[in-house]
Amino acid sequence: MEMSEFLRGADKRERAEVAAVCNGSVGYLYQVAGGHRYASAIMAVRLEDATRRVAEGTEGRLAAVPRRSLVRFPEIFD
């Protein structure tokens, strides 16, 4: 699942929960989703973990966002 799909399907509380993990804001998540910013490797791992935890409680409505889709150069995870 892409970050933009995750944000579209998540409610306000779920988006805030993910943003709190990265000490950022929901606006930052939208910038990453739109490709205006890229997450660092460490932040991408944190966001992947946070989206996985949030998605576990949604009964299949949401899925985790893979860290490779959040960074500029995904080959760093190879």
C-alpha positions, 0 to 999 in steps of 0.5 A: 500500500502506498502512503497516499492510499494509507492516508486516504483510508485512515481516519484522523486518529490513525493519521495522528498516531503515525505522525506521532511516531516520527515526531512530525505532523500529518502534513509531513506525511502528506508531503512524503505521500505526494513525493514533495519530501522523502523520508530518511532510511531511519524514518522510513523504517519507523513509518513502516512499523507505525503503519503496520501497528495501526493497520493491525487494528483495522481488520484489513482496511489498511495495510503497512506502507513499505519503507522502500516506497518512502525513500528517494533511493530504495536500493539502500534497503537491498 
